[in-house]
Amino acid sequence: MLINSPQLGKLGLQEPRVRSLPTSRVDTLVDDLLDICDLARLRNDPWQEGALEAITSVDAFGRWAATEFGLLVSRQQGKGNILLSWELAHLFLWERADGAPKLIGHTAHETRTAREAFLRAKRTILAVPALRAQLLGGGRQTAQGVSGISTGNGNWTIELENGNRVVFFTRTGGAGVGMSFDVLIVDEAQHSPLTVLEALLPTTDASPNKQVLFTGTVPKEDQDGEYFEGLRDRGRRGGHPRTGWIEHTPVGSEAPGAVIDMSDPEVWRQANPGLGIRLAWETVQDDWERMGQTNPDAFARQRLSIWPDRPDAVVESLSDLDLEAWINAAGAFPVLGATDGAVISVAVSRGGGSATVAAARRVDAGRIAVEHKKTDAGTLWVAGYVKKLKDELGNALVVLDAKNAVAVISALQGAGVKFLSMNLDEIAGAHQLFIEHTNAGMIVHRDQPEVTASLQFAGVRTLTRGGGQTWETSEAKKPITHAQAVTWATWGVLKSEATPKRERPVVRGYA
């Protein structure tokens, strides 16, 4: 029997408790998206339309205002409708500015989640003749299935005659790595460890108009959702030029230690926008009666999306870096083309399991631009990639920590790539200079979430000689090669400017 309350029978609140838009927003393309929804016979609830209106924000140049956008909402609310509407608009409506085919990625942690999203998109398209006709081969029925729809190679793909594709896959192994997505969905973002995202997120870097959409729920104790948590923190603080965030949570759930009456139907409404539309009141009532007394934490997480905050001081105490200054310095600062004084840096993870390449250049008298170029498993790819990048940037200086890059040194030498190795004093100096320049707003960069995450979770350690500091992993699953690479690239620019001009540097040993 339902609780006797005047709130019963009402719909869930359609306005999210937190709606943080990127500061670069000047308009939205939601009307275009709703047109394709009408054609596809997709009905969106008010809260879903509101989310889509925010996600499709554009800046003054017509690009997506948010290069990263997060949506936190509990299960069974209709999140899939938002993802499908967004995918259809990208697939059928919004073309790349250069006319090249667009590649859309939809990734989930669970295979069944990715497959269900594919099947729903397939059913929607095949049910609308005007959409089906645009499939590769006209969407004809063949002995193998429907033309333009593929289920091979571990991925599920829908392809149009114009070359646009949407690929559905699970985040396992190297899935998605090696592809170049224009836009990407990271569903079930509550299970998105940095060790996976550090390889997956750079697949959008080559896009002239990228956006990564994260959707998920509050992680369980055994789920690795540190990136989603970092996105949540950035979104709640707001004021970022390229970050958007929406969450449907009860009033007070953001404050550590807040007392929330989880038996109150009004609290249920605040956290469940689909209540009374796609989710029955009886279902939430049953959940409360089943878990309220025996496992209230599970009810808070699963049904109310209550995600206890760690105090900000825990994150900020990892280093002296002003993460807000770093985030606010994002903009159009690519490190491209032949540039005098360009620097390439190489950082190898402990054990040589992966490596990161970054680059830097002087922008003007007061600013240095840094950019993450590539991260991939192993180190065999590094020498060839650095040689090519060095040529593209005009014989750029290459710097690295030779003590931790033994695996790539011989390969660089074999490829004829000269480099400058950093000694312990220089590594410590690079760390201090990077933090000072970043905190002063003198380091600018393209908005690359994987670098921000690496800097956010990087700790520090004190070097045995001289007492200086350098980056150190705060946890084994939180890689720091992105942080190391941009730090060392910055040092390389300052070092080359302070060194009298001479012939290109020769290899020198580690001191």
VONUTOR-91272 format. One line per 2 residues: number of its first residue (from 0); their letters; for each residue x, y, z of C-alpha. Coordinates in Angstrom, 1 decimal. Each point is the difference from the previous one (the first is absolute). Last residue first. Layout:
# residues N
NUM	a	X Y Z  ... $
This chain:
# residues 511
510	ay	72.8 12.5 -14.2  -1.7 -1.7 -2.8 $
508	gr	2.1 -0.1 -3.1  0.1 2.6 -2.7 $
506	vv	-1.3 -0.3 -3.6  0.8 2.9 -2.1 $
504	pr	-1.8 3.3 -0.2  -0.6 1.7 -3.3 $
502	er	2.7 2.4 -1.0  0.3 3.2 2.0 $
500	kp	-2.2 2.7 1.3  0.9 1.0 3.6 $
498	ta	-2.2 -1.8 2.6  -2.7 1.8 1.9 $
496	es	-2.5 -0.3 -2.8  0.7 -3.7 -0.4 $
494	kl	-0.5 -0.6 3.7  -3.2 1.9 0.2 $
492	vg	-1.5 -2.0 -3.0  1.4 -3.3 1.4 $
490	wt	-1.4 0.7 3.4  -3.5 0.4 -1.5 $
488	aw	0.4 -3.3 -1.8  1.1 -1.6 3.3 $
486	tv	-3.1 1.0 1.7  -2.3 -0.9 -2.9 $
484	aq	1.6 -3.5 0.0  -0.1 -0.6 3.7 $
482	ah	-3.7 0.9 0.4  -0.9 -2.2 -2.9 $
480	ti	2.2 -2.8 1.4  -1.8 0.1 3.3 $
478	pk	-2.2 -3.1 0.0  -2.6 -0.5 2.7 $
476	ka	-0.5 -3.7 0.4  3.0 -0.4 2.3 $
474	es	-1.2 2.8 2.3  1.4 3.4 0.8 $
472	te	2.6 -0.5 -2.8  3.0 2.3 0.4 $
470	wt	0.9 3.3 -1.6  3.2 1.6 1.0 $
468	qg	1.4 1.8 3.0  3.3 1.6 1.0 $
466	gg	1.9 -0.9 3.2  3.4 0.3 -1.6 $
464	rt	0.6 -3.7 -0.5  -2.5 -2.5 1.4 $
462	lt	-2.8 1.4 -2.1  -3.2 0.8 1.8 $
460	rv	-3.2 -1.5 -1.3  -3.0 1.5 -1.6 $
458	ga	-3.6 -1.1 -0.7  -1.7 0.0 -3.3 $
456	fq	-3.8 -0.4 0.1  -1.0 3.4 -1.3 $
454	ls	3.0 0.3 -2.4  -0.9 -3.4 -1.6 $
452	at	-3.7 1.0 -0.2  0.8 3.3 -1.7 $
450	ve	2.2 -1.8 -2.5  -2.7 -2.5 -0.9 $
448	pq	-2.5 2.8 -0.3  1.8 1.8 -2.8 $
446	dr	-1.1 3.6 -0.4  2.8 1.4 -2.2 $
444	hv	2.7 1.7 2.1  1.3 3.1 1.7 $
442	im	2.7 0.3 2.6  0.7 3.5 1.3 $
440	ga	-3.1 0.3 2.2  2.1 0.7 3.1 $
438	nt	-1.0 -3.4 1.5  1.2 -1.7 -3.1 $
436	he	3.3 1.8 -0.2  0.8 -0.7 3.7 $
434	if	-1.1 -3.7 -0.3  2.0 -0.6 -3.1 $
432	lq	3.1 1.8 1.3  0.0 -2.1 3.2 $
430	ha	-0.4 -3.3 -1.8  2.6 0.9 -2.6 $
428	ga	2.5 0.9 2.7  -0.5 -3.3 1.7 $
426	ie	0.6 -1.8 -3.3  3.0 2.3 -0.7 $
424	dl	1.6 -0.9 3.3  -0.5 -3.7 -0.6 $
422	nm	1.5 0.1 -3.5  -1.9 0.5 -3.2 $
420	sl	1.0 -1.6 -3.3  0.2 2.0 -3.1 $
418	fk	-0.8 -1.8 -3.2  1.3 -0.8 -3.4 $
416	vg	-2.2 -2.1 -2.3  2.0 -2.1 -2.5 $
414	ag	-2.6 -2.8 0.0  2.5 -2.4 1.6 $
412	ql	0.7 2.7 2.7  -3.8 0.2 0.7 $
410	as	-0.3 -3.8 0.1  3.0 -0.2 2.4 $
408	iv	-1.6 2.6 2.3  -3.5 -1.5 0.0 $
406	av	0.2 -2.7 2.6  2.4 1.9 2.1 $
404	an	-2.6 2.7 0.6  -0.1 0.2 3.8 $
402	ka	3.7 1.0 0.5  0.0 1.9 -3.2 $
400	dl	-2.6 2.5 1.1  -0.9 1.6 -3.3 $
398	vv	0.4 3.0 -2.3  -0.2 0.3 -3.8 $
396	la	0.8 3.3 -1.6  -2.1 0.7 -3.1 $
394	ng	1.3 -0.5 -3.5  -2.8 2.1 -1.5 $
392	le	-3.1 -1.1 1.6  -1.0 -2.5 -2.7 $
390	dk	3.5 -1.5 -0.1  0.1 -0.6 3.8 $
388	lk	-3.5 -1.5 -0.2  1.2 -2.6 -2.5 $
386	kv	3.1 -0.9 2.1  -2.1 0.0 3.1 $
384	yg	-2.5 -2.5 -1.5  2.6 -2.3 -1.3 $
382	av	1.9 0.0 3.3  -3.1 -0.5 2.2 $
380	wl	-1.8 -2.9 -1.7  2.0 -2.7 1.7 $
378	tg	-0.8 1.5 3.4  -2.9 -2.1 1.4 $
376	ad	-3.6 1.2 0.1  -0.9 3.4 -1.5 $
374	tk	-0.1 3.6 0.9  0.2 2.7 -2.7 $
372	kh	0.3 3.7 -0.5  -0.8 1.7 3.3 $
370	ev	0.4 3.7 -0.6  1.9 2.9 1.7 $
368	ai	-0.2 3.7 -0.9  2.4 2.4 1.7 $
366	rg	-1.0 3.5 1.0  1.4 3.4 1.0 $
364	ad	2.1 1.1 -2.9  -2.3 -1.7 -2.6 $
362	vr	-1.1 -3.4 -1.0  3.3 -1.9 0.8 $
360	ra	-0.3 -3.7 -1.0  -0.7 -3.3 1.7 $
358	aa	-0.3 -3.7 -0.9  -1.2 -3.2 1.7 $
356	vt	0.8 -3.7 -0.5  -1.3 -2.6 2.5 $
354	as	1.2 -3.5 0.6  -1.5 -3.3 1.1 $
352	gg	0.9 -3.2 1.8  3.7 1.0 0.3 $
350	gr	0.4 -1.3 3.5  -0.8 3.3 1.5 $
348	sv	-1.7 2.2 -2.5  2.1 1.7 -2.7 $
346	av	-0.1 3.7 -0.6  1.3 1.5 -3.3 $
344	si	0.2 3.8 -0.6  -0.1 1.9 -3.3 $
342	va	1.1 3.7 -0.1  -0.7 2.8 -2.5 $
340	gd	2.5 2.8 0.0  -0.8 1.3 -3.5 $
338	ta	-3.2 -1.5 -1.2  -0.5 -2.2 -3.1 $
336	gl	-3.7 -1.1 0.3  -2.2 -0.7 3.0 $
334	vp	-0.1 0.5 3.7  -3.7 0.9 0.4 $
332	fa	-1.1 2.9 2.2  -3.7 0.6 -0.6 $
330	ga	-1.1 0.2 3.6  0.6 -1.4 3.5 $
328	an	1.6 2.3 2.6  -3.1 -0.2 2.3 $
326	iw	0.7 -3.7 0.6  3.6 0.6 1.0 $
324	ae	-0.8 2.9 2.3  -2.8 -2.1 1.6 $
322	ld	2.5 -2.8 0.6  2.3 2.3 2.0 $
320	ld	3.0 -2.4 0.3  1.4 -0.2 3.6 $
318	sl	-0.4 -3.8 -0.1  -2.1 -2.9 1.4 $
316	se	-1.4 2.4 2.6  -2.5 1.4 -2.6 $
314	vv	-1.7 -3.3 -0.3  -0.4 -0.7 3.7 $
312	ad	-0.7 3.7 0.6  -3.1 -0.2 -2.1 $
310	pr	-1.7 -2.1 2.7  -1.0 -3.3 -1.4 $
308	dp	-3.6 0.2 -1.0  -2.6 -2.6 0.8 $
306	wi	-1.9 -1.0 -3.2  -3.7 0.0 0.4 $
304	sl	-1.4 -1.2 -3.3  -3.5 -0.4 1.6 $
302	rq	-1.0 -3.5 -1.2  3.2 -1.9 -0.3 $
300	ra	2.4 1.9 2.3  -2.4 0.9 2.8 $
298	fa	-1.8 -3.3 -0.2  3.4 -1.8 0.3 $
296	dp	1.0 2.1 2.9  -3.3 -0.8 1.7 $
294	nt	0.8 -3.7 0.1  -2.1 -1.9 2.5 $
292	qg	-2.5 2.7 1.1  -0.7 1.7 -3.3 $
290	mr	0.9 -2.9 -2.3  -3.1 -2.0 -0.6 $
288	ew	-2.6 2.6 1.2  1.8 2.7 -1.9 $
286	dd	0.3 -2.0 -3.2  -3.7 -1.0 0.2 $
284	qv	-1.0 3.7 0.4  2.2 0.9 -2.9 $
282	te	-1.7 -2.6 -2.2  -3.5 0.9 1.2 $
280	wa	0.6 3.6 -1.1  0.3 -1.4 -3.5 $
278	lr	3.0 1.0 -2.2  -0.5 1.2 -3.6 $
276	ig	-2.3 2.9 0.5  -1.1 0.0 3.7 $
274	lg	3.6 0.3 1.1  2.3 0.7 -3.1 $
272	pn	1.6 3.0 1.7  1.2 -2.2 2.9 $
270	aq	2.3 1.7 2.5  -2.3 3.0 1.0 $
268	rw	-3.1 -2.1 -0.1  1.4 -2.6 2.4 $
266	ve	0.9 2.8 2.4  -3.6 1.2 -0.2 $
264	pd	-1.1 -3.6 0.8  1.8 0.3 3.3 $
262	sm	1.5 -3.4 1.2  3.5 1.2 -0.9 $
260	di	-0.2 2.7 2.6  3.3 1.7 -0.7 $
258	va	2.6 1.0 2.7  3.0 1.7 -1.5 $
256	gp	3.4 -1.4 1.0  1.8 1.3 -3.0 $
254	ae	-2.1 2.5 -1.9  -0.9 -1.0 -3.6 $
252	sg	-3.0 -1.9 1.0  -1.7 3.0 1.5 $
250	vp	-2.9 0.2 -2.4  -0.5 -3.4 -1.6 $
248	th	1.8 -1.0 -3.2  -0.6 0.4 -3.7 $
246	ei	3.4 1.0 -1.4  1.0 2.0 -3.0 $
244	wg	3.6 1.0 -1.0  1.7 2.0 -2.7 $
242	tr	3.7 0.6 -0.5  1.7 2.1 -2.8 $
240	ph	0.3 3.5 1.4  -0.2 -0.9 3.7 $
238	gg	-1.9 2.1 2.5  -1.6 -2.9 1.8 $
236	rr	1.0 -1.4 3.4  -2.5 -2.8 -0.3 $
234	gr	1.2 -0.8 -3.5  3.7 -0.2 0.9 $
232	dr	-0.8 -2.3 3.0  -2.3 -2.2 -2.1 $
230	lg	2.7 -0.2 -2.7  2.5 -1.2 2.7 $
228	ef	-2.5 -2.6 1.2  -0.5 -1.2 -3.6 $
226	ye	3.8 -0.3 -0.3  0.2 -1.9 3.3 $
224	gd	-2.6 -2.5 -0.9  1.6 -3.4 0.9 $
222	qd	-2.8 -2.2 1.2  0.4 -2.3 3.1 $
220	ek	-1.4 2.5 2.4  -3.0 0.7 -2.2 $
218	pv	0.1 2.9 -2.4  -2.8 2.7 -0.1 $
216	tg	-1.8 -0.2 -3.3  1.0 0.6 -3.6 $
214	tf	0.2 2.2 -3.0  3.2 1.5 -1.5 $
212	lv	-0.3 1.9 -3.4  3.3 0.7 -1.7 $
210	qk	-0.1 2.8 -2.6  2.3 0.9 -2.9 $
208	np	-0.2 2.6 -2.7  3.2 -0.1 -2.1 $
206	sa	0.4 -3.7 1.0  3.7 -1.1 0.3 $
204	dt	-0.2 -0.2 3.8  -3.0 -2.3 0.0 $
202	tp	1.9 -3.3 0.3  2.0 1.7 2.9 $
200	ll	-2.9 -1.0 2.3  0.5 -3.7 -0.4 $
198	ae	3.6 -0.6 1.1  0.0 2.1 3.1 $
196	lv	-3.6 -1.2 0.5  0.9 -3.6 0.7 $
194	tl	2.7 0.6 2.6  -2.0 2.9 1.3 $
192	ps	-2.7 -2.4 1.1  -3.5 0.5 -1.4 $
190	hq	-2.6 -2.0 1.9  -2.4 2.7 1.2 $
188	ae	0.1 1.1 -3.6  -2.6 -2.6 -0.9 $
186	dv	-0.2 1.8 -3.4  3.1 1.7 -1.5 $
184	il	-1.4 1.5 -3.1  2.4 1.4 -2.6 $
182	vd	0.1 2.7 -2.6  2.3 0.4 -3.1 $
180	fs	1.6 -3.4 0.6  3.4 -1.0 -1.3 $
178	mg	0.5 -3.8 0.3  3.3 -1.6 1.1 $
176	vg	-1.3 -0.7 3.5  -3.7 -0.7 -0.1 $
174	ag	0.3 -3.3 1.8  3.6 -0.4 1.3 $
172	gt	-0.9 -2.4 2.8  -3.7 0.3 0.9 $
170	rt	-2.1 3.2 0.0  -2.9 -1.5 -1.9 $
168	ff	-1.0 1.0 -3.5  -2.7 1.9 -2.1 $
166	vv	1.2 1.7 -3.2  -1.9 2.8 -1.7 $
164	rn	0.9 0.7 -3.6  -0.2 2.8 -2.5 $
162	gn	1.3 -1.2 -3.4  -2.5 2.0 -2.1 $
160	el	-1.9 -3.3 -0.8  -0.6 -0.5 3.7 $
158	ei	1.7 -2.4 2.4  -1.4 -1.7 3.2 $
156	tw	2.6 -2.0 1.9  0.0 -2.6 2.8 $
154	ng	3.5 -0.9 1.1  1.7 -3.3 0.8 $
152	ng	1.5 -0.3 -3.5  -3.4 -0.5 -1.6 $
150	ts	-3.5 1.2 0.8  -0.7 2.2 -3.1 $
148	ig	-2.9 2.2 -1.1  0.3 1.8 -3.3 $
146	sv	-1.7 -2.7 -2.0  -2.5 -1.9 2.1 $
144	gq	0.7 -3.6 0.8  2.5 -2.4 -1.5 $
142	at	-2.4 -1.5 -2.6  -0.9 3.6 -0.9 $
140	qr	-2.8 2.4 1.0  0.7 3.4 -1.5 $
138	gg	0.9 2.9 2.2  0.7 2.3 -3.0 $
136	gl	3.4 -1.6 -0.7  1.6 2.0 2.9 $
134	lq	-3.0 1.3 2.0  -1.7 3.2 -1.2 $
132	ar	-3.1 -1.9 -1.0  -0.5 -1.2 3.5 $
130	la	-0.3 3.6 1.3  -2.8 1.0 -2.4 $
128	pv	-1.7 -3.4 0.4  -0.2 0.4 3.8 $
126	al	-0.3 -3.4 1.9  3.4 -1.1 -1.1 $
124	it	1.6 3.0 1.7  -1.7 -0.5 3.3 $
122	rk	0.6 -3.8 0.1  3.7 0.5 -0.7 $
120	ar	0.4 2.7 2.6  -1.7 -2.3 2.6 $
118	lf	2.1 -3.0 -1.1  3.2 2.0 0.3 $
116	ae	-0.9 1.4 3.5  -0.8 -3.6 1.1 $
114	ra	3.3 -1.3 -1.3  2.0 2.7 1.9 $
112	tr	-1.9 -0.8 3.2  0.3 -3.8 -0.5 $
110	te	3.7 0.3 -0.4  0.4 1.8 3.3 $
108	ha	2.4 2.9 0.4  -1.6 2.1 -2.7 $
106	th	1.3 1.7 -3.1  -1.8 2.0 -2.7 $
104	gi	2.3 1.5 -2.6  -1.0 2.3 -2.9 $
102	lk	2.1 0.2 -3.1  -0.8 2.8 -2.5 $
100	pa	0.8 -0.2 -3.7  2.0 2.9 -1.4 $
98	gd	-1.9 3.1 -1.1  2.5 2.4 1.5 $
96	ar	-2.5 1.5 2.4  -1.1 -3.4 1.2 $
94	ew	-3.6 -0.7 -0.5  -2.8 0.3 2.6 $
92	lf	-3.2 -1.6 -1.1  -0.1 -3.7 -0.6 $
90	lh	2.7 -1.6 2.2  0.5 2.9 2.4 $
88	al	-3.7 0.6 0.5  -0.6 -3.7 0.3 $
86	ew	2.7 -0.4 2.7  -1.4 2.8 2.1 $
84	sl	-3.5 -1.3 -0.1  1.2 -3.5 0.9 $
82	li	2.1 1.2 2.9  -2.9 2.1 1.5 $
80	ng	-2.5 -2.8 -0.5  2.4 -2.4 1.8 $
78	kg	-0.1 2.2 3.1  -3.7 -1.0 0.4 $
76	qq	-0.3 0.0 3.8  0.6 -3.7 0.7 $
74	rs	3.3 0.5 1.9  1.0 3.1 1.9 $
72	vl	1.2 3.2 -1.6  3.5 1.6 -0.3 $
70	lg	0.6 1.6 -3.4  3.5 1.2 -1.0 $
68	fe	1.2 2.2 -2.9  3.5 0.2 -1.3 $
66	ta	0.9 2.1 -3.1  -2.7 2.3 1.1 $
64	aw	-0.6 3.0 -2.2  -0.4 -2.2 -3.1 $
62	rg	1.2 2.1 -2.9  -1.9 2.8 -1.7 $
60	fa	2.8 2.5 0.3  -1.7 2.0 2.7 $
58	dv	-0.6 -3.1 2.1  -2.5 -2.8 -0.3 $
56	st	-2.3 -1.6 2.5  -1.4 -3.4 -1.1 $
54	ia	0.5 -1.6 3.4  -2.0 2.7 1.7 $
52	el	-3.1 -0.3 -2.2  0.4 -3.8 0.1 $
50	ag	-0.2 0.1 3.8  -3.1 2.2 -0.1 $
48	eq	-1.7 -2.2 -2.6  0.6 -2.9 2.3 $
46	wp	-1.4 1.8 3.0  -3.1 1.0 -2.1 $
44	dn	-0.6 -3.6 -1.1  1.2 -1.0 -3.5 $
42	rl	-2.2 -1.7 -2.5  1.9 -1.7 -2.9 $
40	ra	-2.1 -0.5 -3.2  3.2 -0.1 -2.2 $
38	ld	-1.2 3.1 -1.9  -1.0 1.8 3.2 $
36	ci	3.4 -0.9 1.5  1.7 1.4 -3.1 $
34	dl	-1.8 3.3 0.5  0.9 -0.1 3.8 $
32	ld	3.6 -0.1 -0.9  -0.3 3.1 -2.2 $
30	dv	-1.8 1.8 2.7  2.7 -1.0 2.5 $
28	lt	2.7 1.8 -1.9  0.9 2.3 2.9 $
26	dv	1.4 3.5 0.3  2.8 2.2 1.6 $
24	rs	1.8 -2.6 2.2  3.7 0.7 0.8 $
22	tp	-0.8 0.0 3.7  -0.8 -3.7 -0.1 $
20	ls	-3.3 -0.8 1.6  -0.6 -1.3 3.6 $
18	rv	-3.4 -1.3 0.8  -0.2 -1.4 3.5 $
16	rp	-3.3 -0.8 1.7  -1.4 -1.1 -3.3 $
14	eq	-3.4 1.4 -1.1  -2.6 -2.6 -1.0 $
12	lg	-0.9 -1.0 3.6  -1.6 -3.4 0.0 $
10	lk	-3.7 0.0 -0.8  -2.7 0.2 2.6 $
8	gl	-2.1 -2.9 1.0  1.4 -0.2 3.4 $
6	qp	1.1 3.4 1.3  -3.1 0.5 2.2 $
4	sn	1.3 -3.0 2.1  -1.5 -3.2 1.2 $
2	il	2.8 -2.5 -0.5  -0.9 -2.6 -2.6 $
0	m	-1.4 -3.4 1.0 $
